[in-house]
Amino acid sequence: MVSTVEVLDPMVLSSKVRDAADCTGDTVTAQIPTGICSLYDEELVLSGGQRRLFVTLGQFSLVRLERDAQLVIPVLDYSIPSKECCDSAGGCAVEDPCEMFSRIPFPAQQFSPRSCDEKKETDETSRTC
C-alpha cells in the first residue's frame, strides 16, 4: 500500500497586529517542531517585543491510499457535494476564521489528475492517425 499526501498553498484567513501590552491576557504557547528550529542558525525569539502578529492559516490537503487490485471498474465521472456558502443574499460577516474556512468549497479540480487523462487521449488519437 502506498500513501500520498497532496497539499495546496496555505491561505491567510485572518491576521492582526496587536501591541504586546494589549496581549497580557493572551497566553501564546509556541510549539515549533525541532526540525523547523534546526533550520535557523540562532534561537528563535518568542517573547518580548512591542508588537505581536497573529495569523490564522487554512490549507487544503488530500490523503490518498493506493494499492494494486485486479478489478473491472466502469469509468464514471464523480461529483463532490458543494457546501452552502451563505444563507443571506448580501453575504456573510464571518468573524471566526475557522468558520470561514469551513465555508470554502473543497478545490477538487486542483487535486484531480485531468491533465494526465487528456495527455493519454491525445497520445491514443495520434497513434490511430
Buried (B, 14 or more C-beta within 10 A) or exposed (E): EEEEEEEEEEEEBBEEEEEEEEEEEEEEEEEEEEEEEEEEEEEEEEEEEEEBEEEBEBEBEBEEEEEEEEEEEEEEEEEEEEEEEEEEEEEEEBEEBEEBBEEEEEEEEEBEEEEEEEEEEEEEEEEEE
